[in-house]
Amino acid sequence: MKPLLSILFLLLNILLYGQPDSSFIDYTLSIPGSGLQYKMIAVKGGLFTMGSPDDEKGRNNDEGPQRKFSISPFWMGAYEVTHDEFDVFYNDVTVSQNSQTDAITRPSAQYVDLSWGMGKSGGYPVNSMQQKTALMYCRWLYRKTGIFYRLPTEAEWEYACRAGTRDAYYFGGDVHALDKYAWFRDNSQEAYHKTGQLLPNAWGFYDMLGNVAEWVLDQYDEKYYEQMKDMTSDPLLEPTSRNPRLLKGGGYTDVATDLRCASRKPSLPKWNRRDPQIPKSSWWLTDAPFAGFRIIRPWQQPSGEEIERFFNLYLGQ
């Protein structure tokens, strides 16, 4: 699309959806029932090019053709959610696993230590979880704070990850610099690490590449880019089945090319093949210790009815 048309589309999007005022700034979320805090970074809306060019090294066929999308403003967690933060929800005595009245349930007990000895307290990313588990945490936050939190869409995630860049990685195209920004197969010693130990991207987000891969909202479809049109606002593929959903960013077990901003990882049923429960757990993943998440808060708060519809859609699968 020509630059003038792109500008006109962006102005139209601002008229339709608005833009934040001076109160749209970074803030700290106090995790209810704890002394823990979680930094939320304000991300202004805008246009960006999503996907990878045909000549990008390591490119997969499901990463294009590239599209230009319009993204509305949001806040996003500077870090991956940690075990410490998640365990406040996990141990909340006000929720009951068997409750049918308050629509909040505690995660089922883990049948083994699903951190696999890599670390829990002190800032390690929470892991080995289904997308549902991450969304249940978001719903718990909403019930506790009155503020709607959720997972990012794939487009929101990639917009924040790229931070205004268009290279394979958010620091440029030189793969040799990756170990300064990400924990991956070459430097992780086969384990995730405490969040925020390496360099952030230009917008202040840590570990968006590597450490643990991060759940996003979208159903995975290898033809995603063929279905989406240029200049779509806030694209999202809503769920139609439990698998495959989608993770972004790659993890500590992945090779460098799997950590590119455009790389996509579909969820697979075999990620729970060693689960001893019958039926298999909808909370945990025995064979995906790399699966974690971070949260966002959209600038425009949905209505209570819209929020309930959202959680019913995603948690009803």
Secondary structure, 3 states (H helix, E strand, C coil): CCHHHHHHHHHHHHHHHCCCCCCCCCEEEECCCCCCEEEEEEECCEEEEECCCCCCCCCCHHHCCCEEEEECCEEEECCCCEHHHHHHHHCCCCCCCCCCCCCCCCCCCCCCCCCCCCCCCCCCECCCECHHHHHHHHHHHHHHHCCCCECCCHHHHHHHHHCCCCCCECCECCHHHHHHCCCCCCCCCCCCCCCCCCCCCCCCCCCCCCCCEEEEEEECCCCHHHHCCCCCECCCCCCCCCCCEEEECCCCCCCHHHHCCCCEEECCHHHHCCCCCCCCCCCECCCCCCEECCCEEECCCCCHHHHHHHHHHHHCC
